[in-house]
Amino acid sequence: MRIDEFSVFHVAMPLIDPWKTAFGEMREVDTVLVRLRFGDETGWGECAPYAHPNFCSEWAEGCFHLITNIFRPLLLGQEINTPQELQDRLGPFKGNHFAKAAIDLAWWDLSTRMQNRPLWQAIGGANPTISVGADIPVQPDRSQLIDLVAAALDKGYPRVKLKYRRDSGVTMVAAVREAFPDAVMHIDCNSGFTLDDIAEFRELDRLDLAMIEQPLASDDLIDHARLQAMLETPICLDESITSVDRARKAIDTGAARIINIKHGRVGGLTNAIEIARLCHQRGIPFWIGGMLESAVGQGPSMALATLPGVGYPADIFPDGRLYASELATPPIRLSAAGQMTVTDSKGCGYQPDLEMLQRTLRRSTSGSTRPDHF
């Protein structure tokens, strides 16, 4: 399968409400789309490292320029017939997992569209009905937080994730637990704490949380292992898992009892599948996270959530939850309370609405091997 055309788009999608986490507040999500073409078929991929290098060392404009100036010249016009061939070409370049992921997802979408096969089946998915949860950003007071949790549980979501930062306070989480003693919930710290905060974690340890997600530094495993040894609540690693090897080391060192898999953070679908297999083989529960992507990025996440071994509802959002106007089609909908049914359409099943793409576009570029391309 030859890459005849390679296009890159940087867009900014306005959020309905600000998204507040331990690393800041966002009012729009900067994301990078890659479109690959072979013959008459196209495949799309997406990465959403955000506008600034806060979640990780990558950011959207940087990804756009790296893909355009380094990766596209390397790949345009080349025959790439397996996901491993693509990994071999990108492998010599250090890091830059999000940029690589956008290309990897586009390759998978193009390949499975060429095969007229749904992506979830192509990667070995077991069940097209997946479980999804509700995520709640940091709130200014406990009453608003409790109201949002109540609304999520009333809608039938099987679990709730609370974004957590220093000014959240254990009392906020304790108030939610008191209001909903049987609810499945966890907190996401987004690397906002250190081992000096052990007293706070011991208080949280008494609140019957499903997990504490990424409490310490994004590049750390050792201190996470130390913290896990002090707590009954499972630690889930997110930002710390950037490759298959990092996942293995996290398991071997006892740094995590649960792993969150995000295709963008680990370099694409190819590596995400391998991490899922590793977790399944080692008996470590895993679940599928997200980066507030459009359906182009969430479609592959839905496919990952069909894999054997998934142990917790995914971070996949239906249309209308984050954005007033969605970038991609068709809409992502709940098929039942807290459930989605993954599409049987070929590929990942989602592509951008070209009018919306133009409305949210910051910059774009396209390269082609075809003489008729402009």
HELIX and SHEET records of a PDB file:
HELIX    1   1 ALA A   60  LEU A   66  1                                   7    
HELIX    2   2 ILE A   67  PHE A   71  3                                   5    
HELIX    3   3 ARG A   72  LEU A   75  1                                   4    
HELIX    4   4 PRO A   83  LEU A   90  1                                   8    
HELIX    5   5 HIS A   97  MET A  114  1                                  18    
HELIX    6   6 LEU A  119  ALA A  122  1                                   4    
HELIX    7   7 ARG A  142  ASP A  154  1                                  13    
HELIX    8   8 VAL A  170  ALA A  179  1                                  10    
HELIX    9   9 LEU A  195  ASP A  197  5                                   3    
HELIX   10  10 ILE A  198  LEU A  204  1                                   7    
HELIX   11  11 ILE A  222  MET A  230  1                                   9    
HELIX   12  12 VAL A  244  THR A  253  1                                  10    
HELIX   13  13 LEU A  269  ARG A  282  1                                  14    
HELIX   14  14 ALA A  295  LEU A  304  1                                  10    
HELIX   15  15 LEU A  354  THR A  360  1                                   7    
SHEET    1   A 4 GLU A  41  CYS A  47  0                                        
SHEET    2   A 4 GLY A  24  PHE A  38 -1                                        
SHEET    3   A 4 GLU A   5  THR A  21 -1                                        
SHEET    4   A 4 LEU A 361  SER A 368 -1                                        
SHEET    1   B 2 THR A 129  SER A 131  0                                        
SHEET    2   B 2 GLN A 339  THR A 341 -1                                        
SHEET    1   C 7 ALA A 134  ILE A 136  0                                        
SHEET    2   C 7 VAL A 160  LYS A 163  1                                        
SHEET    3   C 7 MET A 185  ASP A 188  1                                        
SHEET    4   C 7 ILE A 212  GLU A 213  1                                        
SHEET    5   C 7 ILE A 235  LEU A 237  1                                        
SHEET    6   C 7 ILE A 258  ILE A 261  1                                        
SHEET    7   C 7 PHE A 286  ILE A 288  1                                        
SHEET    1   D 2 ALA A 328  THR A 329  0                                        
SHEET    2   D 2 GLN A 351  PRO A 352 -1                                        
END                                                                             
